[in-house]
Amino acid sequence: MNQNQNDNHPYNYPSGYEYEEIDLRDIFRTLNKWKNTIIGVTLIAMLLSGIISFFLITPTYEARTDLMQTYSQTLNGSTRPSNYILKDEEDFRKIEDSALNIKAPTIDLNSYNELAYSSIILKRTIEKLDLDLKPRELREMITAEKPKDLKNVRITVTNEDPELAANIANTLADELINYINEMEQTNFAKVIDTLELQIQNAQKDLDQAVEDLKEYRAANYANNQEVDLIKQELEEKKLQNEINRREDLVDLLNTKMIELQITKAFMETEDNIIVLSQAYVPDEPVKPNKALNIALAGTLALMLSIFGVFLAEYLRNEEDN
């Protein structure tokens, strides 16, 4: 570009500056010149990607099952500590005792994910299916998660064998359910044993309170002075109030025992955890995504080949100049 052309250009470039206009006709001329090369490179890349995806990469299949806890709302509503007991139509007597804070020993839904990865569940699954795997290897195939805003747990298993993936998912779910039921039954037994001991201690305290009242009456029966009678009535009322409190505590603990027994029977007869959807043998692999791989290979090859031909043309023009 000479100096006169530079002076007549609408933009004020510095003196001695050279520029070249980009002509679309040159671009299309270059693309048309190298079109066979561009098309060939793109097709070869897509062909290689297809061969690798279809024949060299081992397909991976995915099977999933969903579990849901069915009794959480029932237990939470029926085993809340009963700190008030009705004595008559308009009288509530509050009993404050730490022994009353007894809840049904249930496993929280958020703990299911961790249990699914636990060694005991993995070992049971391996033994049940007679797999030649270590717990660590099986753990790498498993994904346990709680979908957002849903009250269920999803177990996903990936494996090169679609039938084995489904079997592992279903067996793992069964073993998880069995283990949770076993844990809850064991925990229930411990809670009931603890409550029985508390009832025994409360009954002993009640018997002692009754005995204290009898002994006090026997010791003060012969004293008939007016002042002593008033003092005796006050003391007897105090002892009787203690008996009433102990009776209320025993009644309340017995009520809690009945609630736990009913809950335990409910859990033994009903399905505490249900399988929302069983894992089925997948028909299509999740990896590799053949169509996506071919499309990406074609797009990348097209971009690189276009860049390459323009670079080749630029270098050739530089040599000619």
RAMO-V180280 format. One record per pair of residues at least 4 apart in sequence whose C-alpha atoms are under 6 Angstrom apart, sorted by the first residue. I is the first residue (numbers start at 1). J is the second residue. Records with the same first field share a line. If there is no record, write none. Layout:
# RAMO-V180280
I->J  J
This chain:
# RAMO-V180280
1->18
25->29
28->32
31->35
35->39
36->40
38->305
42->298  301  302
43->47
45->297
46->294  297  298
49->53  294
50->54  294
51->55
52->56
53->57  290
59->285  287  288
60->159  160  285  286  287
61->158  159  160  162  285  286
62->157  158
63->156  157  165  166  279
64->155  156  279
65->154  155  277  278  279
66->153  154  275  276  277
67->152  153  274  275  276
68->152  273  274
69->273
70->272  273
71->272
75->79
79->103
81->100  101
83->95
84->94
85->93
86->92
87->91
105->187
106->184
113->144  145
119->123
122->135
124->128
125->172
126->130  131
141->157  158
142->156  157
143->155  156
144->154  155
145->153  154
146->153
157->165  169
158->165
159->165
162->281  282
163->281
166->279  280  281
167->171
168->172
170->279
184->188
202->250
206->246
209->243
213->239
217->221
228->232
236->240
260->264
266->270
297->301
301->305
304->308
